[in-house]
Amino acid sequence: MHSNNTTHTFHIPVMGTGYTIDTPVKVAHYGIDSVISIVDHMLIDRFREFHSLKFKGSYNVIPDDDPDYRAMVITSYLNLVNEIVADKFERLKNSPFEPGSEITRYFELLPEYSTLKQDYYRMLDLNGPDLKSEQDSLRMLIKPGAVDVNIMTKIDKVNYSTNNEPLPVEYNDAHASLRGFAKSNLHSSVVLSAGMNPRLYSYMASFDDFYPDESGFQKKKIILKVSDYRSAMIQGKFLAKKGLWISEYRIESGLNCGGHAFATDGFLLGPILGEFKVNREQLLRSLFDIYSAALKSINRHVPTAVPVTRITVQGGVGTSTEHEFLREFYEVDSVGWGSPFLLVPEVTNVDKDTLKLL
């Protein structure tokens, strides 16, 4: 059964390279999860300059002749975004519970069935010492949304040194992007999309943050974007053999997704989700056995139970009724809303001409 999420049951997926490049800065303090594409490091550096000057009043230049320029820029930008989100969230958390305040907005944006929203409504009926105590506990219960990143695994071209020698594989586009995320201080997930890249998946196994510690806490998690159940099983097994667990399967039907110019051969979303619903437990159980054996073989902490694994969906959702149907009938944990947010300038970066076309 899907988790009783206390905050939001939607997320904002990656859109293009630029539309959601700084979306977390705009929405994460309200508890909303969103995804940054970390493939275009030149664009990221321009946004790093913009937000550094706005937030800190200064910007440190990373020399572009450094062989690790791409990864360094990405790490620096993600750390900056993390810092801005933490700062905005702290200010929101300490704002007064009054009409129009940031914390009031946080609660007003929550879905009606959220347990937090119900607690908020109860607080509105209180007064005196009870009111102060309830407000303090509400402040402790809220959390910011995730600052997740997306890597299109196939965008992994070889890069060259200044004297035109090919650099080692870890300087390839996707490898360097992954390293940029792995070295950042984010506690979030990397969304792997556009198919399987065995070399990149093997490289992930070299970063400690992708493994659970003694308490079971995992600093960096893996979200796998898949178009069907078979793909989830194949890629899940490959990663499990490396001791890497997929914390979320993000299903996106090529036929339903607005971001794909050409529809793929395949099924509509319903039958795909139906297969995940029926086989969810079996998938996780079979992968957990492989995962546990792999962790044991490399002397790492082995969790005692199957880690929490989310099944989410995105692409082609246009109404709240569809959203609720996907949650209730297919028991998904979250639904990604993409294209509608291109019409919301408070969330995405869309130029006037594109907005007009939309």
BALOBA-1460 file (C-alpha; in Angstrom, 3 decimals):
// residues 358
<rec num="1" residu="m" x="0.000" y="0.000" z="0.000"/>
<rec num="2" residu="h" x="1.300" y="3.509" z="-0.677"/>
<rec num="3" residu="s" x="2.671" y="5.453" z="2.252"/>
<rec num="4" residu="n" x="0.454" y="7.923" z="4.059"/>
<rec num="5" residu="n" x="2.554" y="10.886" z="3.046"/>
<rec num="6" residu="t" x="2.188" y="13.663" z="5.599"/>
<rec num="7" residu="t" x="3.130" y="16.399" z="3.130"/>
<rec num="8" residu="h" x="2.692" y="16.445" z="-0.649"/>
<rec num="9" residu="t" x="1.752" y="13.606" z="-2.969"/>
<rec num="10" residu="f" x="3.171" y="15.276" z="-6.086"/>
<rec num="11" residu="h" x="6.667" y="16.162" z="-7.264"/>
<rec num="12" residu="i" x="7.987" y="18.463" z="-9.994"/>
<rec num="13" residu="p" x="10.037" y="16.378" z="-12.445"/>
<rec num="14" residu="v" x="13.003" y="17.606" z="-14.424"/>
<rec num="15" residu="m" x="11.948" y="19.571" z="-17.510"/>
<rec num="16" residu="g" x="14.534" y="20.320" z="-20.150"/>
<rec num="17" residu="t" x="17.890" y="21.533" z="-18.883"/>
<rec num="18" residu="g" x="16.865" y="25.056" z="-17.960"/>
<rec num="19" residu="y" x="13.167" y="25.145" z="-17.007"/>
<rec num="20" residu="t" x="13.720" y="23.526" z="-13.585"/>
<rec num="21" residu="i" x="17.409" y="24.375" z="-13.075"/>
<rec num="22" residu="d" x="16.622" y="26.391" z="-9.917"/>
<rec num="23" residu="t" x="13.092" y="25.205" z="-9.107"/>
<rec num="24" residu="p" x="14.137" y="23.948" z="-5.609"/>
<rec num="25" residu="v" x="15.178" y="27.520" z="-4.715"/>
<rec num="26" residu="k" x="11.580" y="28.548" z="-5.469"/>
<rec num="27" residu="v" x="9.582" y="25.671" z="-3.962"/>
<rec num="28" residu="a" x="11.646" y="23.422" z="-1.633"/>
<rec num="29" residu="h" x="11.019" y="25.562" z="1.482"/>
<rec num="30" residu="y" x="7.296" y="24.819" z="1.017"/>
<rec num="31" residu="g" x="8.004" y="21.077" z="1.326"/>
<rec num="32" residu="i" x="7.760" y="20.387" z="-2.423"/>
<rec num="33" residu="d" x="10.177" y="17.927" z="-4.083"/>
<rec num="34" residu="s" x="11.692" y="18.900" z="-7.432"/>
<rec num="35" residu="v" x="14.509" y="17.855" z="-9.768"/>
<rec num="36" residu="i" x="17.457" y="19.728" z="-11.333"/>
<rec num="37" residu="s" x="19.098" y="18.495" z="-14.549"/>
<rec num="38" residu="i" x="22.873" y="18.403" z="-13.973"/>
<rec num="39" residu="v" x="24.017" y="17.677" z="-17.526"/>
<rec num="40" residu="d" x="24.674" y="21.224" z="-18.824"/>
<rec num="41" residu="h" x="27.465" y="22.475" z="-16.535"/>
<rec num="42" residu="m" x="27.891" y="25.744" z="-18.491"/>
<rec num="43" residu="l" x="24.266" y="26.675" z="-17.815"/>
<rec num="44" residu="i" x="24.667" y="25.573" z="-14.179"/>
<rec num="45" residu="d" x="27.659" y="27.883" z="-13.798"/>
<rec num="46" residu="r" x="25.649" y="30.846" z="-15.086"/>
<rec num="47" residu="f" x="22.906" y="30.116" z="-12.540"/>
<rec num="48" residu="r" x="25.564" y="29.590" z="-9.861"/>
<rec num="49" residu="e" x="26.862" y="33.089" z="-10.572"/>
<rec num="50" residu="f" x="23.339" y="34.575" z="-10.536"/>
<rec num="51" residu="h" x="22.283" y="32.961" z="-7.232"/>
<rec num="52" residu="s" x="25.708" y="33.444" z="-5.569"/>
<rec num="53" residu="l" x="25.586" y="37.191" z="-6.199"/>
<rec num="54" residu="k" x="21.938" y="37.401" z="-5.136"/>
<rec num="55" residu="f" x="22.300" y="35.280" z="-1.993"/>
<rec num="56" residu="k" x="25.892" y="35.948" z="-0.890"/>
<rec num="57" residu="g" x="26.907" y="39.072" z="-2.784"/>
<rec num="58" residu="s" x="29.950" y="37.259" z="-4.189"/>
<rec num="59" residu="y" x="30.815" y="34.522" z="-6.686"/>
<rec num="60" residu="n" x="33.912" y="32.320" z="-6.779"/>
<rec num="61" residu="v" x="35.173" y="31.555" z="-10.281"/>
<rec num="62" residu="i" x="36.147" y="27.946" z="-10.963"/>
<rec num="63" residu="p" x="38.849" y="27.862" z="-13.684"/>
<rec num="64" residu="d" x="37.432" y="26.182" z="-16.786"/>
<rec num="65" residu="d" x="40.817" y="24.665" z="-17.692"/>
<rec num="66" residu="d" x="40.659" y="22.412" z="-14.611"/>
<rec num="67" residu="p" x="40.071" y="18.824" z="-15.863"/>
<rec num="68" residu="d" x="37.423" y="18.408" z="-13.142"/>
<rec num="69" residu="y" x="35.681" y="21.701" z="-13.948"/>
<rec num="70" residu="r" x="32.324" y="20.051" z="-14.704"/>
<rec num="71" residu="a" x="32.116" y="18.142" z="-11.401"/>
<rec num="72" residu="m" x="33.406" y="21.103" z="-9.356"/>
<rec num="73" residu="v" x="30.829" y="23.488" z="-10.831"/>
<rec num="74" residu="i" x="28.009" y="21.004" z="-10.152"/>
<rec num="75" residu="t" x="29.120" y="20.361" z="-6.539"/>
<rec num="76" residu="s" x="29.455" y="24.081" z="-5.883"/>
<rec num="77" residu="y" x="26.017" y="24.863" z="-7.357"/>
<rec num="78" residu="l" x="24.247" y="22.049" z="-5.484"/>
<rec num="79" residu="n" x="25.849" y="23.137" z="-2.196"/>
<rec num="80" residu="l" x="24.695" y="26.696" z="-2.878"/>
<rec num="81" residu="v" x="21.118" y="25.573" z="-3.640"/>
<rec num="82" residu="n" x="21.152" y="23.466" z="-0.463"/>
<rec num="83" residu="e" x="22.305" y="26.489" z="1.556"/>
<rec num="84" residu="i" x="19.657" y="28.810" z="0.046"/>
<rec num="85" residu="v" x="16.876" y="26.257" z="0.655"/>
<rec num="86" residu="a" x="18.011" y="25.728" z="4.282"/>
<rec num="87" residu="d" x="18.073" y="29.493" z="4.842"/>
<rec num="88" residu="k" x="14.630" y="30.075" z="3.294"/>
<rec num="89" residu="f" x="13.183" y="27.124" z="5.224"/>
<rec num="90" residu="e" x="14.597" y="28.390" z="8.532"/>
<rec num="91" residu="r" x="13.015" y="31.804" z="7.931"/>
<rec num="92" residu="l" x="9.707" y="30.151" z="6.986"/>
<rec num="93" residu="k" x="9.823" y="27.959" z="10.102"/>
<rec num="94" residu="n" x="10.288" y="30.978" z="12.345"/>
<rec num="95" residu="s" x="7.668" y="33.163" z="10.681"/>
<rec num="96" residu="p" x="4.459" y="33.905" z="12.665"/>
<rec num="97" residu="f" x="1.258" y="31.909" z="12.167"/>
<rec num="98" residu="e" x="-0.718" y="34.762" z="10.646"/>
<rec num="99" residu="p" x="-2.535" y="35.350" z="7.319"/>
<rec num="100" residu="g" x="-0.107" y="35.749" z="4.410"/>
<rec num="101" residu="s" x="2.981" y="34.539" z="6.305"/>
<rec num="102" residu="e" x="5.360" y="31.957" z="4.839"/>
<rec num="103" residu="i" x="4.533" y="29.242" z="7.388"/>
<rec num="104" residu="t" x="0.808" y="29.781" z="6.831"/>
<rec num="105" residu="r" x="1.385" y="29.372" z="3.113"/>
<rec num="106" residu="y" x="3.284" y="26.116" z="3.755"/>
<rec num="107" residu="f" x="0.237" y="24.640" z="5.501"/>
<rec num="108" residu="e" x="-2.314" y="26.100" z="3.091"/>
<rec num="109" residu="l" x="-0.525" y="24.421" z="0.164"/>
<rec num="110" residu="l" x="-0.833" y="20.965" z="1.749"/>
<rec num="111" residu="p" x="-3.508" y="18.567" z="0.461"/>
<rec num="112" residu="e" x="-6.675" y="18.363" z="2.579"/>
<rec num="113" residu="y" x="-6.113" y="14.698" z="3.534"/>
<rec num="114" residu="s" x="-2.594" y="15.348" z="4.859"/>
<rec num="115" residu="t" x="-2.288" y="14.620" z="8.603"/>
<rec num="116" residu="l" x="-0.229" y="17.818" z="8.941"/>
<rec num="117" residu="k" x="-3.018" y="19.875" z="7.392"/>
<rec num="118" residu="q" x="-5.517" y="18.379" z="9.862"/>
<rec num="119" residu="d" x="-3.173" y="19.250" z="12.767"/>
<rec num="120" residu="y" x="-2.937" y="22.793" z="11.390"/>
<rec num="121" residu="y" x="-6.739" y="23.156" z="11.279"/>
<rec num="122" residu="r" x="-6.972" y="21.962" z="14.905"/>
<rec num="123" residu="m" x="-4.360" y="24.533" z="15.931"/>
<rec num="124" residu="l" x="-6.487" y="27.344" z="14.425"/>
<rec num="125" residu="d" x="-9.233" y="26.581" z="16.973"/>
<rec num="126" residu="l" x="-6.941" y="26.836" z="19.999"/>
<rec num="127" residu="n" x="-5.913" y="29.786" z="22.181"/>
<rec num="128" residu="g" x="-3.731" y="30.549" z="25.211"/>
<rec num="129" residu="p" x="-0.845" y="28.225" z="26.215"/>
<rec num="130" residu="d" x="-2.298" y="25.351" z="24.148"/>
<rec num="131" residu="l" x="-2.016" y="27.466" z="20.996"/>
<rec num="132" residu="k" x="1.688" y="28.267" z="21.554"/>
<rec num="133" residu="s" x="2.496" y="24.630" z="22.340"/>
<rec num="134" residu="e" x="0.674" y="23.335" z="19.233"/>
<rec num="135" residu="q" x="2.360" y="25.931" z="17.003"/>
<rec num="136" residu="d" x="5.770" y="24.890" z="18.353"/>
<rec num="137" residu="s" x="5.077" y="21.235" z="17.605"/>
<rec num="138" residu="l" x="3.836" y="22.093" z="14.075"/>
<rec num="139" residu="r" x="7.112" y="23.949" z="13.453"/>
<rec num="140" residu="m" x="9.004" y="20.788" z="14.438"/>
<rec num="141" residu="l" x="6.976" y="18.573" z="12.077"/>
<rec num="142" residu="i" x="7.532" y="20.447" z="8.818"/>
<rec num="143" residu="k" x="10.431" y="19.693" z="6.478"/>
<rec num="144" residu="p" x="11.742" y="21.115" z="3.218"/>
<rec num="145" residu="g" x="11.214" y="19.351" z="-0.120"/>
<rec num="146" residu="a" x="13.983" y="17.283" z="-1.684"/>
<rec num="147" residu="v" x="16.555" y="18.842" z="-3.996"/>
<rec num="148" residu="d" x="16.934" y="15.888" z="-6.366"/>
<rec num="149" residu="v" x="19.100" y="15.786" z="-9.503"/>
<rec num="150" residu="n" x="18.683" y="14.130" z="-12.891"/>
<rec num="151" residu="i" x="21.356" y="12.510" z="-15.050"/>
<rec num="152" residu="m" x="20.504" y="11.264" z="-18.535"/>
<rec num="153" residu="t" x="22.809" y="8.264" z="-18.399"/>
<rec num="154" residu="k" x="23.465" y="8.074" z="-22.137"/>
<rec num="155" residu="i" x="24.830" y="11.644" z="-22.285"/>
<rec num="156" residu="d" x="28.306" y="10.433" z="-21.400"/>
<rec num="157" residu="k" x="30.694" y="11.615" z="-24.093"/>
<rec num="158" residu="v" x="34.461" y="11.421" z="-23.682"/>
<rec num="159" residu="n" x="36.201" y="14.719" z="-22.810"/>
<rec num="160" residu="y" x="39.689" y="15.861" z="-23.765"/>
<rec num="161" residu="s" x="42.580" y="17.626" z="-22.024"/>
<rec num="162" residu="t" x="43.950" y="21.000" z="-23.180"/>
<rec num="163" residu="n" x="46.502" y="19.175" z="-25.382"/>
<rec num="164" residu="n" x="43.710" y="17.088" z="-26.950"/>
<rec num="165" residu="e" x="44.384" y="13.812" z="-25.098"/>
<rec num="166" residu="p" x="41.244" y="11.819" z="-24.139"/>
<rec num="167" residu="l" x="40.667" y="12.081" z="-20.370"/>
<rec num="168" residu="p" x="39.989" y="8.951" z="-18.260"/>
<rec num="169" residu="v" x="36.406" y="7.606" z="-18.217"/>
<rec num="170" residu="e" x="35.535" y="9.328" z="-14.912"/>
<rec num="171" residu="y" x="35.763" y="12.666" z="-16.749"/>
<rec num="172" residu="n" x="33.031" y="11.608" z="-19.207"/>
<rec num="173" residu="d" x="29.936" y="13.853" z="-19.044"/>
<rec num="174" residu="a" x="27.591" y="11.649" z="-16.966"/>
<rec num="175" residu="h" x="30.436" y="10.301" z="-14.792"/>
<rec num="176" residu="a" x="31.583" y="13.839" z="-13.892"/>
<rec num="177" residu="s" x="27.972" y="14.919" z="-13.260"/>
<rec num="178" residu="l" x="27.480" y="11.970" z="-10.913"/>
<rec num="179" residu="r" x="30.703" y="12.834" z="-9.066"/>
<rec num="180" residu="g" x="29.518" y="16.446" z="-8.765"/>
<rec num="181" residu="f" x="26.344" y="15.232" z="-7.019"/>
<rec num="182" residu="a" x="28.115" y="12.568" z="-4.917"/>
<rec num="183" residu="k" x="30.564" y="15.131" z="-3.538"/>
<rec num="184" residu="s" x="27.848" y="17.681" z="-2.717"/>
<rec num="185" residu="n" x="26.431" y="17.996" z="0.786"/>
<rec num="186" residu="l" x="22.871" y="17.259" z="-0.342"/>
<rec num="187" residu="h" x="20.881" y="14.484" z="1.357"/>
<rec num="188" residu="s" x="18.795" y="13.623" z="-1.684"/>
<rec num="189" residu="s" x="18.452" y="11.386" z="-4.739"/>
<rec num="190" residu="v" x="19.847" y="11.110" z="-8.222"/>
<rec num="191" residu="v" x="17.271" y="10.294" z="-10.893"/>
<rec num="192" residu="l" x="18.833" y="8.043" z="-13.532"/>
<rec num="193" residu="s" x="16.991" y="8.349" z="-16.840"/>
<rec num="194" residu="a" x="17.310" y="7.447" z="-20.532"/>
<rec num="195" residu="g" x="18.264" y="3.807" z="-20.129"/>
<rec num="196" residu="m" x="21.054" y="1.746" z="-18.659"/>
<rec num="197" residu="n" x="24.731" y="2.717" z="-18.593"/>
<rec num="198" residu="p" x="26.580" y="-0.217" z="-16.945"/>
<rec num="199" residu="r" x="29.876" y="1.687" z="-16.707"/>
<rec num="200" residu="l" x="28.212" y="4.613" z="-14.927"/>
<rec num="201" residu="y" x="26.280" y="2.277" z="-12.592"/>
<rec num="202" residu="s" x="29.541" y="0.528" z="-11.656"/>
<rec num="203" residu="y" x="31.140" y="3.926" z="-10.977"/>
<rec num="204" residu="m" x="28.341" y="4.752" z="-8.500"/>
<rec num="205" residu="a" x="29.533" y="1.887" z="-6.335"/>
<rec num="206" residu="s" x="32.736" y="3.838" z="-5.567"/>
<rec num="207" residu="f" x="30.916" y="6.505" z="-3.481"/>
<rec num="208" residu="d" x="30.191" y="5.811" z="0.198"/>
<rec num="209" residu="d" x="27.127" y="8.091" z="0.248"/>
<rec num="210" residu="f" x="25.125" y="5.540" z="-1.798"/>
<rec num="211" residu="y" x="25.417" y="2.887" z="0.941"/>
<rec num="212" residu="p" x="23.522" y="2.709" z="4.263"/>
<rec num="213" residu="d" x="25.468" y="3.382" z="7.471"/>
<rec num="214" residu="e" x="25.182" y="1.315" z="10.687"/>
<rec num="215" residu="s" x="21.897" y="3.031" z="11.586"/>
<rec num="216" residu="g" x="20.485" y="2.359" z="8.106"/>
<rec num="217" residu="f" x="20.738" y="6.029" z="7.061"/>
<rec num="218" residu="q" x="21.730" y="6.610" z="3.435"/>
<rec num="219" residu="k" x="22.903" y="10.103" z="2.492"/>
<rec num="220" residu="k" x="22.381" y="9.741" z="-1.274"/>
<rec num="221" residu="k" x="19.655" y="7.628" z="-2.842"/>
<rec num="222" residu="i" x="18.906" y="6.313" z="-6.321"/>
<rec num="223" residu="i" x="15.696" y="6.942" z="-8.249"/>
<rec num="224" residu="l" x="15.361" y="4.951" z="-11.449"/>
<rec num="225" residu="k" x="13.181" y="6.278" z="-14.225"/>
<rec num="226" residu="v" x="11.686" y="3.312" z="-16.070"/>
<rec num="227" residu="s" x="9.137" y="2.769" z="-18.822"/>
<rec num="228" residu="d" x="8.087" y="-0.734" z="-17.749"/>
<rec num="229" residu="y" x="8.407" y="-3.494" z="-15.134"/>
<rec num="230" residu="r" x="10.952" y="-5.550" z="-17.089"/>
<rec num="231" residu="s" x="13.352" y="-2.593" z="-17.225"/>
<rec num="232" residu="a" x="12.942" y="-2.067" z="-13.454"/>
<rec num="233" residu="m" x="13.829" y="-5.719" z="-12.785"/>
<rec num="234" residu="i" x="16.881" y="-5.786" z="-15.125"/>
<rec num="235" residu="q" x="18.383" y="-2.504" z="-13.891"/>
<rec num="236" residu="g" x="17.409" y="-3.221" z="-10.277"/>
<rec num="237" residu="k" x="19.309" y="-6.533" z="-10.390"/>
<rec num="238" residu="f" x="22.376" y="-4.953" z="-11.983"/>
<rec num="239" residu="l" x="22.579" y="-2.316" z="-9.229"/>
<rec num="240" residu="a" x="21.681" y="-4.743" z="-6.408"/>
<rec num="241" residu="k" x="24.671" y="-6.917" z="-7.418"/>
<rec num="242" residu="k" x="26.870" y="-3.868" z="-6.722"/>
<rec num="243" residu="g" x="25.264" y="-3.382" z="-3.297"/>
<rec num="244" residu="l" x="23.206" y="-0.433" z="-4.553"/>
<rec num="245" residu="w" x="19.498" y="-0.142" z="-3.744"/>
<rec num="246" residu="i" x="16.929" y="1.707" z="-5.842"/>
<rec num="247" residu="s" x="14.841" y="3.757" z="-3.393"/>
<rec num="248" residu="e" x="12.250" y="4.743" z="-5.972"/>
<rec num="249" residu="y" x="11.009" y="3.491" z="-9.318"/>
<rec num="250" residu="r" x="9.716" y="6.505" z="-11.229"/>
<rec num="251" residu="i" x="7.494" y="5.206" z="-14.005"/>
<rec num="252" residu="e" x="7.094" y="7.295" z="-17.120"/>
<rec num="253" residu="s" x="5.208" y="5.949" z="-20.113"/>
<rec num="254" residu="g" x="6.740" y="7.041" z="-23.411"/>
<rec num="255" residu="l" x="3.210" y="7.190" z="-24.815"/>
<rec num="256" residu="n" x="1.891" y="9.495" z="-22.076"/>
<rec num="257" residu="c" x="4.806" y="11.822" z="-21.400"/>
<rec num="258" residu="g" x="4.535" y="15.324" z="-22.823"/>
<rec num="259" residu="g" x="8.314" y="15.702" z="-22.860"/>
<rec num="260" residu="h" x="8.851" y="13.084" z="-25.566"/>
<rec num="261" residu="a" x="8.652" y="14.365" z="-29.141"/>
<rec num="262" residu="f" x="8.163" y="10.832" z="-30.495"/>
<rec num="263" residu="a" x="5.993" y="8.260" z="-28.793"/>
<rec num="264" residu="t" x="7.734" y="4.968" z="-28.126"/>
<rec num="265" residu="d" x="6.325" y="1.556" z="-28.968"/>
<rec num="266" residu="g" x="4.763" y="0.323" z="-25.785"/>
<rec num="267" residu="f" x="1.830" y="0.300" z="-23.427"/>
<rec num="268" residu="l" x="-0.210" y="3.082" z="-21.941"/>
<rec num="269" residu="l" x="0.377" y="3.915" z="-18.306"/>
<rec num="270" residu="g" x="-2.474" y="1.805" z="-16.869"/>
<rec num="271" residu="p" x="-1.202" y="-1.691" z="-17.790"/>
<rec num="272" residu="i" x="2.377" y="-0.730" z="-16.802"/>
<rec num="273" residu="l" x="1.249" y="0.483" z="-13.362"/>
<rec num="274" residu="g" x="-0.962" y="-2.586" z="-12.982"/>
<rec num="275" residu="e" x="2.083" y="-4.848" z="-13.384"/>
<rec num="276" residu="f" x="4.005" y="-2.902" z="-10.723"/>
<rec num="277" residu="k" x="1.011" y="-3.059" z="-8.356"/>
<rec num="278" residu="v" x="0.722" y="-6.843" z="-8.673"/>
<rec num="279" residu="n" x="4.473" y="-7.586" z="-8.548"/>
<rec num="280" residu="r" x="5.744" y="-4.868" z="-6.188"/>
<rec num="281" residu="e" x="6.439" y="-7.138" z="-3.190"/>
<rec num="282" residu="q" x="7.983" y="-9.864" z="-5.347"/>
<rec num="283" residu="l" x="10.283" y="-7.337" z="-7.079"/>
<rec num="284" residu="l" x="11.546" y="-5.893" z="-3.797"/>
<rec num="285" residu="r" x="11.967" y="-9.246" z="-2.077"/>
<rec num="286" residu="s" x="13.985" y="-10.777" z="-4.948"/>
<rec num="287" residu="l" x="16.197" y="-7.679" z="-5.241"/>
<rec num="288" residu="f" x="16.720" y="-7.486" z="-1.473"/>
<rec num="289" residu="d" x="18.239" y="-10.990" z="-1.402"/>
<rec num="290" residu="i" x="20.766" y="-10.023" z="-4.128"/>
<rec num="291" residu="y" x="21.433" y="-6.641" z="-2.453"/>
<rec num="292" residu="s" x="22.035" y="-8.175" z="1.001"/>
<rec num="293" residu="a" x="24.463" y="-10.766" z="-0.386"/>
<rec num="294" residu="a" x="26.373" y="-8.039" z="-2.268"/>
<rec num="295" residu="l" x="26.661" y="-5.794" z="0.821"/>
<rec num="296" residu="k" x="27.863" y="-8.739" z="2.896"/>
<rec num="297" residu="s" x="30.523" y="-9.614" z="0.305"/>
<rec num="298" residu="i" x="31.991" y="-6.076" z="0.462"/>
<rec num="299" residu="n" x="31.805" y="-5.909" z="4.286"/>
<rec num="300" residu="r" x="29.164" y="-3.194" z="4.424"/>
<rec num="301" residu="h" x="26.218" y="-2.818" z="6.779"/>
<rec num="302" residu="v" x="23.302" y="-5.055" z="5.722"/>
<rec num="303" residu="p" x="19.809" y="-3.685" z="6.583"/>
<rec num="304" residu="t" x="17.613" y="-6.155" z="8.492"/>
<rec num="305" residu="a" x="14.498" y="-5.348" z="6.452"/>
<rec num="306" residu="v" x="13.732" y="-4.340" z="2.873"/>
<rec num="307" residu="p" x="14.411" y="-0.569" z="2.679"/>
<rec num="308" residu="v" x="11.417" y="1.712" z="2.053"/>
<rec num="309" residu="t" x="10.945" y="1.814" z="-1.714"/>
<rec num="310" residu="r" x="8.602" y="4.232" z="-3.419"/>
<rec num="311" residu="i" x="6.725" y="3.635" z="-6.650"/>
<rec num="312" residu="t" x="5.904" y="6.915" z="-8.365"/>
<rec num="313" residu="v" x="4.588" y="7.956" z="-11.750"/>
<rec num="314" residu="q" x="4.756" y="10.955" z="-14.057"/>
<rec num="315" residu="g" x="3.754" y="12.071" z="-17.531"/>
<rec num="316" residu="g" x="0.429" y="13.073" z="-19.024"/>
<rec num="317" residu="v" x="-1.410" y="13.871" z="-15.781"/>
<rec num="318" residu="g" x="-3.695" y="16.864" z="-16.210"/>
<rec num="319" residu="t" x="-6.330" y="16.889" z="-13.444"/>
<rec num="320" residu="s" x="-6.490" y="16.303" z="-9.701"/>
<rec num="321" residu="t" x="-9.021" y="13.511" z="-10.361"/>
<rec num="322" residu="e" x="-6.432" y="11.643" z="-12.462"/>
<rec num="323" residu="h" x="-3.858" y="12.280" z="-9.741"/>
<rec num="324" residu="e" x="-6.076" y="10.773" z="-7.041"/>
<rec num="325" residu="f" x="-7.029" y="7.835" z="-9.256"/>
<rec num="326" residu="l" x="-3.349" y="6.958" z="-9.776"/>
<rec num="327" residu="r" x="-2.715" y="7.214" z="-6.028"/>
<rec num="328" residu="e" x="-5.734" y="5.234" z="-4.904"/>
<rec num="329" residu="f" x="-6.136" y="2.593" z="-7.611"/>
<rec num="330" residu="y" x="-2.488" y="1.928" z="-8.489"/>
<rec num="331" residu="e" x="-1.218" y="2.733" z="-4.961"/>
<rec num="332" residu="v" x="1.600" y="5.013" z="-6.122"/>
<rec num="333" residu="d" x="3.404" y="7.189" z="-3.572"/>
<rec num="334" residu="s" x="3.665" y="10.357" z="-5.640"/>
<rec num="335" residu="v" x="2.598" y="11.719" z="-9.029"/>
<rec num="336" residu="g" x="4.880" y="13.968" z="-11.087"/>
<rec num="337" residu="w" x="3.309" y="17.077" z="-12.581"/>
<rec num="338" residu="g" x="5.473" y="18.501" z="-15.351"/>
<rec num="339" residu="s" x="3.999" y="20.556" z="-18.195"/>
<rec num="340" residu="p" x="1.332" y="22.381" z="-16.091"/>
<rec num="341" residu="f" x="4.161" y="23.936" z="-14.034"/>
<rec num="342" residu="l" x="5.630" y="25.507" z="-17.182"/>
<rec num="343" residu="l" x="2.687" y="27.892" z="-16.902"/>
<rec num="344" residu="v" x="3.686" y="28.882" z="-13.350"/>
<rec num="345" residu="p" x="6.470" y="31.512" z="-13.409"/>
<rec num="346" residu="e" x="6.916" y="31.145" z="-9.614"/>
<rec num="347" residu="v" x="8.151" y="27.584" z="-10.246"/>
<rec num="348" residu="t" x="9.892" y="27.373" z="-13.647"/>
<rec num="349" residu="n" x="11.936" y="29.584" z="-15.983"/>
<rec num="350" residu="v" x="9.977" y="30.053" z="-19.207"/>
<rec num="351" residu="d" x="10.580" y="32.913" z="-21.634"/>
<rec num="352" residu="k" x="7.609" y="34.963" z="-22.890"/>
<rec num="353" residu="d" x="7.618" y="33.439" z="-26.402"/>
<rec num="354" residu="t" x="7.552" y="29.853" z="-25.121"/>
<rec num="355" residu="l" x="4.866" y="30.777" z="-22.573"/>
<rec num="356" residu="k" x="2.767" y="32.189" z="-25.409"/>
<rec num="357" residu="l" x="3.200" y="28.970" z="-27.414"/>
<rec num="358" residu="l" x="2.191" y="26.897" z="-24.393"/>
